[in-house]
Amino acid sequence: MDYLSQLNDLLPTSSRLLSNSPGFLGQLAFSLKDAVTILCAAVSIPMTGFGSPNKEAPSEVPFYGRSPPVYPSPIANGTTSEQWAAAYEQARALVAQMTVEEMVNITHGWPGPCVGNTGEVPRLNIPSLCFYDGPDGLRGQEFVSAFPAGIHVAATFDKDLMHSYGRALGDEFYGRGVNIALGPVAGPLGRIARGGRNWEGLSNDPYLAGVGLGAITRGIQEAGVIATPKHWLLNEQEFRRRWSSEGDAISSNVDDRALHELYVFPFMDALREGAGAIMCSYQRANHSYACQNSKLLNGILKTELGFEGFVVSDWDGQMSGVASANAGLDLVMPNAGFWGVKLSQAVNNGSVTEERITDMATRILAPWFYLHQETGYPPTAIFSSEEKHAPVDVQAEHAELIKEIGAAGIVLVKNVNGTLPFKKPRFLCIYGYDATVKAVPWTNPDRYGGGYEVNWGWDILNGTLVTAGGSGSTTPPYVISPFQALQERVSKDRGVLRWDFYSEDPETPYVNTDACLVFINAYAGESFDRTTLADEFSDRLVLNVAAKCASTIVVVHSAGIRTVDAWINHPNITAVLFAGLPGQESGNSLVSILYGDVNPSGRLPYTVAKKQSDYGALLNSTISSGYFAEDNFVEGLYIDYRAFDKDGIKPRFEFGFGLSYTTFAYDGLSTSLMSTITGDSTLTEFPNPDVPIVQGGHPELWNIVAVVHCTLTNSGNREGSEVAQLYVGIPSEDGEADTPVRQLRGFSRVGPLAPGEKRTVVFELTRRDLSAWDVVAQQWRLRRGEYKVWVGASSRDLRLDGSVVI
Ligand code: BGC
């Protein structure tokens, strides 16, 4: 929990721009047919009131029925795999010996060293479990690493790096005795361009986010630590993410297809990899708070996706007692919330069944056994910065990996006449506040760059940006700034550097300079959404330097989208790099790209529009001053590039775009259906209903249905890697274009390839990749018809096409 988080959620929002008010949501995800039954079930009476905001609450009754009731809460049984079955056997045997009070004791938070600590049961050797932030490193600790943020990892489009990232993170959590890591993030997905937490997540494309979420989860859990993909679900904006004096939290009102095909999709990958915990989110979903939303928890997560682990509330995100227990919440943090003694009473008077509390306790202990944490787990080594202690150094060799991911996630978007890579420049000028470290970054010893008290609502950070703000920020052991790394490099070449980190309009009287580098950033943080995608100070700075320097190279560190049209076409701007949020090795990663030690292959995990208004209603968070704040996801499936494609808007830089110092040729596309390869010609519309669900969903969703091959050749004269991307056009039905024209369904970072070298690229398309969610059948359905397939270097640079017919 961020100590100022709640305060910030309550702050006025006058600085925010109003978004267009969306119209009435025609197609609600959850049918209205259960409107009556829900009265008793889904909104059951909280035991100590509603934690009510100050205003007198208007009636909630008109909203009942929009998120249908799904009861009772499914009892987990470990049938997903032998490993889960064994864990369940152990967990059940232990829980059988527990009293109701002991079970209740482990379902809520207690004071302790970690961000969250469960109760212990000493007589049964059940320890307090330690929960700790965050998605890109242990925040607020010493001798730990500051990894690149999720969005930076996604920009690598490299599955192996995503996995190594998860493993290294997991090793650090393990070394400090953290049982449960609070990450990775796919909620927010990134629906809102200015969303304050998009950078914690991977990408607003659900496929890319899913591959990353799965790989990171696998890595964390291979290290023995329970991963907590978060925030389930639809926490797409920070504004009014929680209840406050203004009224209830925003309600993300989404239709059933978009819910599945965009927002649930990436979580499926993490669940399939065995995620032992899921964190439910703060806001309401179709009018029911996410941590007591029986459709989301009992229904989608625990039934449809067969979740075997436990659901933990976001910090202070529980909004009711009996209702949340029956809706599928298993653990409340960071304290007892509406549970504790009251949950024991509820079990004793029958409001919550004994089966439910038993299931809660079993679900909490099963992942602990699943990852063998019951024996030999390292002691918890989490300290406050005021505590004197011997170093518990868990950094290992992670700096190398951080540097590698840092470089692999840098996206080169402009490079005129081979400006980059540098060919031993002798004289460089460096400008901008983002080139060097912040002068006083540790005013808050637990937060690099300062906490909310310094940075709330800011557009930029006055110092190089390596991580953004809030619970997902990091505490770097050191920060290699671009300036430091450039000094080292230039000094080796016996070159000259001149710099000005301060002026908005620096003097550039150096006639001998080879190039000018301008560093700017775009900051964001938990609890507030961004107010712009491009601040005017930075734009002026870039233009001022470009006006005087014939070769101006712009480096942008950003917590998400940064528009660049104020200067991108300036003739003196010869190269531009989106350098993301690279973590502690920032400067070293950048220099390896600038000098060509690493050939850039990073790709944009989002669309950079020409102008901010091109994002339309999805630019800003939805501002609602009503007591029941509403955010209708009327765009359905059409976010980011799906929307730009549909509306025919040409972006400045499209999703998936990024340049290299070499060129690649694509040829020889072939597609084949697995059914023809295996001789099994039955490609049913739906997965076999007789096959039981396992964690992650119906197992047949992962069956490979089609395979696409092509050949990639390095056609340039420098070694490099290429991110080949596969997009699919799922056939529309009923004569209406009801599906995005193309959606990412495969990618591969191929290489490095030497000049002239060829490689065959293989893309495997699963049943899920080719299916659309059928709202009537409530199942993924393989549509009949022609599926278009494109392979290319971005979502608009499509080099090859073909199709498969099902
Ligand atoms: C955030 C979570 C975080 C938790 C614990 C909450 O405010 O939303 O992402 O894990 O605090 O710090």
Residues whose N, C-alpha, C, O or C-beta is under 5 A from the ligand:
A	BS01	BGC	M1 D2 S5 V115 D133 L182 D314 W315 S471
